[in-house]
Amino acid sequence: MEHVAAWLAEVFSGPADFTAELGGHQALLRARLKLGITEEQRLRWMELMTASVEKQLPDDELLRRRVVEGFDWGTRIAKGVSASAPGTDLGEPGPTRRAGAGAASPDRPDAP
C-alpha cells in the first residue's frame, strides 16, 4: 500500500519518492516480469480501481476519467511485461508517468 501511495503521489506531481526510493518505472515493470497477468485479472483490477476513484472523486468527472485512463494505460503495459521472461531487457522506460496536460494516455501513447 505504501508503494502504491508513493507512486500515486509522484504521478500527481508530488515528491519523486517512488523513483528515488523504490526504483521508479523500471522497478515497477521488472516486478511484473513472469507474473502472467491475465486479461481477466487486469480487468478486475481496473474494476476495483475505477470504483475507488468514483468513490473518492465523485464531483470531478474529468479527473476521474484521467485517473482511470492512466490506470488502463499502465495495466496494459504491466500485462504485456508480465508475459516476459526474467532477465528480459526492458529498455529505459523513462521517468514515472506524470498526470496532467499532455500526459500519455491510451489514445495518445506518443505524448510526453
ZIFEN-V220341 format. One record per residue. N is the residue number from 0. RES is the residue in one small letter. SS is DSSP state (A for helix, B for strand, O for the rest). PSI is psi as a letter, one per 20 degrees, with the letter a starting at -180 (* if undefined). Layout:
((N RES SS PSI) (N RES SS PSI))
This chain:
((0 m O h) (1 e A h) (2 h A g) (3 v A g) (4 a A g) (5 a A g) (6 w A g) (7 l A g) (8 a A g) (9 e A g) (10 v A h) (11 f O k) (12 s O k) (13 g O a) (14 p O q) (15 a O k) (16 d A h) (17 f A g) (18 t A g) (19 a A h) (20 e A h) (21 l A j) (22 g O i) (23 g A b) (24 h A g) (25 q A g) (26 a A h) (27 l A g) (28 l A g) (29 r A h) (30 a O i) (31 r O i) (32 l O p) (33 k O j) (34 l O h) (35 g O l) (36 i O p) (37 t O r) (38 e A h) (39 e A g) (40 q A g) (41 r A g) (42 l A h) (43 r A g) (44 w A g) (45 m A h) (46 e A g) (47 l A g) (48 m A h) (49 t A g) (50 a A g) (51 s A g) (52 v A g) (53 e A h) (54 k A g) (55 q A h) (56 l O l) (57 p O h) (58 d O j) (59 d O n) (60 e A g) (61 l A g) (62 l A g) (63 r A g) (64 r A g) (65 r A g) (66 v A g) (67 v A h) (68 e A g) (69 g A g) (70 f A g) (71 d A g) (72 w A g) (73 g A h) (74 t A h) (75 r A g) (76 i A g) (77 a A g) (78 k A g) (79 g A g) (80 v A h) (81 s A i) (82 a O i) (83 s O q) (84 a O q) (85 p O q) (86 g O i) (87 t O p) (88 d O o) (89 l O i) (90 g O a) (91 e O o) (92 p O i) (93 g O a) (94 p O r) (95 t O p) (96 r O p) (97 r O p) (98 a O q) (99 g O a) (100 a O p) (101 g O i) (102 a O q) (103 a O q) (104 s B r) (105 p O h) (106 d O i) (107 r B m) (108 p O i) (109 d O i) (110 a O q) (111 p O *))
